[in-house]
C-alpha cells in the first residue's frame, strides 16, 4: 500500500464517516492538534533517557489516538467501534497528577517554562495540549463533541505541567519563578 493517495490534493480530507471536508475544517484542526501533541510526546519519550516517563507516555499517546479517532468520526457506526475516552481515563490522569505532585513543593508563583531539556519539552507539549483543547472546544460550538474529551485534554495539560516540574526536580534544576516587572528577585 502506498502512503500517498492523491485524494487530498484538492485540499480536502476524508473523515470516519461519509463525505470529505476541507483540511482547514474545525474538526481537522482539532484532531490535527491532538496529533501534533502526540508527536510532541514522542519527542519527550525520546529525550527521557532515564525512562521514568515512558510507561505513562506510551499509554497517553495510545489514548490520544483514540481521542483523534473520536474527533474524526462523523457517523454513529464508526464511533460505536472506537475505544472511547471515558471518565476512568480522566481519573487515571488525576491519580498520576496527585502522586507526582505529592513529591513536589507547593506552588507559590508561576513557573517560567524551561529548566532541564526534558522539562522544557514537557512545557512545550503542555502548550500544544492547551491548543488542542481550545480546538476541541471550538469544534464543540458547531458539532457534537463528548465533554470527556475536553476534560481529558484539560487534565493532560495539568499532568504535563506537573511532569515538567518533576523532571526539573529529578535533574536537580531549580525552578525559576515568574516575578512581575518591578518586583525584587
Residue pairs with C-beta under 8 A, 6 or more apart in sequence:
7 13
7 14
7 20
8 23
11 22
11 23
11 24
12 20
12 21
12 22
12 23
13 20
13 21
13 22
13 23
13 28
14 20
15 21
15 27
15 72
15 73
15 74
16 69
16 72
16 73
16 74
16 75
16 78
16 79
17 73
17 74
17 75
17 77
17 78
18 74
18 75
19 74
21 27
21 28
22 28
26 135
26 138
26 139
26 142
26 143
27 71
27 72
27 74
27 139
27 143
29 135
29 138
29 139
30 71
30 132
30 135
30 136
30 138
30 139
30 145
31 67
31 68
31 69
31 71
31 72
32 135
33 128
33 131
33 132
33 135
33 136
34 64
34 67
34 68
34 71
34 132
34 136
34 153
35 64
35 68
36 128
36 132
37 64
37 125
37 128
37 129
37 132
38 61
38 64
38 65
38 68
40 121
40 124
40 125
40 128
41 57
41 60
41 61
41 64
41 125
42 61
43 121
43 125
44 53
44 57
44 118
44 121
44 122
44 125
45 53
45 54
45 57
45 58
45 61
47 117
47 118
47 121
48 54
48 57
48 118
50 170
52 170
53 118
53 163
53 167
56 96
56 163
60 156
63 85
63 89
63 152
66 82
66 83
66 84
66 85
67 85
67 149
67 152
67 153
69 82
70 79
70 82
70 84
70 85
70 146
70 149
71 136
71 139
71 145
71 149
73 79
73 82
74 143
84 146
84 148
85 146
85 148
85 149
85 152
86 148
87 148
89 148
89 152
90 148
90 151
90 152
90 155
93 152
93 155
93 156
93 158
93 159
94 155
96 159
97 155
97 158
97 159
97 162
100 159
100 162
100 163
100 166
101 162
103 166
103 169
104 162
104 165
104 166
104 169
108 177
109 177
109 178
109 179
110 177
110 178
111 165
111 175
111 176
111 177
111 178
112 175
112 176
112 177
112 178
113 119
113 120
113 123
113 124
113 164
114 120
114 123
114 176
115 164
115 167
115 168
115 171
115 173
115 174
115 175
115 176
116 167
116 168
116 171
116 173
118 164
118 167
118 171
119 164
119 165
119 167
119 168
119 171
119 173
120 164
122 160
122 161
122 163
122 164
122 167
123 160
123 161
123 164
125 160
126 157
126 160
126 161
126 164
129 153
129 156
129 157
129 160
130 157
132 153
133 150
133 153
133 154
133 157
136 145
136 149
136 150
136 153
137 150
139 145
140 150
165 175
168 174
168 175
179 185
